[in-house]
C-alpha cells in the first residue's frame, strides 16, 4: 500500500478545482483530436488508468506525466512559466524588505 502524502491533504479547494479543470481540458483536447484513451496513453508513455485519473484531476499523478501531456499538445513551454522568479511579487517584496533593512 502506498504512503499518503501530507501535501495532498493540504490542497485548497481552489487547487483541487484547478487540477480538475486541467484534467477536463486534457480530456477535451484528446477527444477533439479524435484520440482514444489507449492511443493517448501510449503516446504519453503511461497507462489508461493513469490517463483516466489525470482527466479526473487526480493530484496523485506525477508532474512528469502531466509534462508529457503538455508536450504532446505543444504546451510544454507553459510549465517553465510556473513560478517564474520575475513574476513572483511576494518574493520580490521580501527581497526589497531585506535590502532596506541592510541599509539601515
C-alpha positions in Angstrom: 0.0 0.0 0.0 1.4 3.4 -0.9 2.0 6.0 1.7 -0.3 9.0 1.6 1.4 12.4 1.0 0.7 15.2 3.5 1.0 17.6 0.6 -2.2 16.2 -0.9 -4.0 16.7 2.4 -3.4 20.4 2.4 -4.6 21.2 -1.1 -7.1 24.0 -1.1 -10.4 23.7 -2.7 -9.3 26.1 -5.4 -6.2 23.9 -6.2 -8.4 20.8 -6.4 -10.7 22.7 -8.8 -7.7 23.8 -10.9 -6.5 20.2 -11.2 -10.0 19.1 -12.2 -10.1 21.8 -14.8 -6.7 20.9 -16.2 -7.9 17.2 -16.4 -11.1 18.3 -18.1 -9.1 20.4 -20.6 -6.8 17.4 -21.2 -9.8 15.1 -22.0 -11.4 17.7 -24.3 -8.1 18.2 -26.2 -7.7 14.4 -26.6 -11.3 14.0 -27.8 -11.2 16.9 -30.2 -8.2 15.3 -31.8 -10.0 12.0 -32.1 -7.6 10.1 -29.9 -8.8 7.2 -27.8 -7.6 6.7 -24.2 -5.4 3.8 -25.5 -3.7 5.9 -28.2 -3.1 8.9 -25.9 -1.8 6.8 -23.0 0.6 5.1 -25.4 1.8 8.4 -26.8 2.3 9.7 -23.3 4.1 6.5 -22.1 1.6 5.9 -19.4 -1.3 3.6 -18.7 -5.0 4.1 -19.5 -5.9 4.1 -15.7 -3.3 6.9 -15.1 -4.7 8.9 -18.1 -8.2 8.5 -16.7 -7.0 9.7 -13.3 -5.4 12.7 -15.0 -8.6 13.6 -16.8 -10.4 13.4 -13.4 -7.9 15.8 -11.9 -6.2 13.3 -9.6 -3.4 15.1 -7.7 -1.5 11.8 -7.1 -0.5 11.6 -10.8 3.2 12.7 -11.1 4.1 16.0 -12.6 6.2 14.2 -15.2 3.1 12.5 -16.6 1.4 15.9 -16.8 4.5 17.3 -18.5 4.3 14.5 -21.1 0.7 15.5 -21.8 1.7 19.2 -22.2 4.4 18.2 -24.6 2.1 16.1 -26.7 -0.3 19.1 -27.0 2.5 21.5 -27.8 2.2 23.3 -24.4 5.3 22.1 -22.5 6.8 25.6 -22.6 4.0 26.7 -20.3 5.4 24.6 -17.5 8.5 26.8 -17.4 6.3 29.8 -16.8 5.1 28.4 -13.4 6.7 30.3 -10.5 8.8 32.4 -12.8 11.1 34.4 -10.4 10.5 37.7 -12.3 6.7 37.3 -11.7 6.9 36.3 -8.0 5.6 39.5 -6.4 5.7 38.2 -2.8 9.3 37.1 -3.1 10.2 40.5 -4.7 8.6 42.3 -1.8 10.7 40.2 0.7 13.8 41.0 -1.3 13.1 44.7 -1.1 12.4 44.5 2.7 15.6 42.6 3.3 17.6 45.1 1.2 16.1 48.1 3.0 17.0 46.5 6.4 20.6 46.0 5.4 20.9 49.7 4.5 19.9 50.9 8.0 
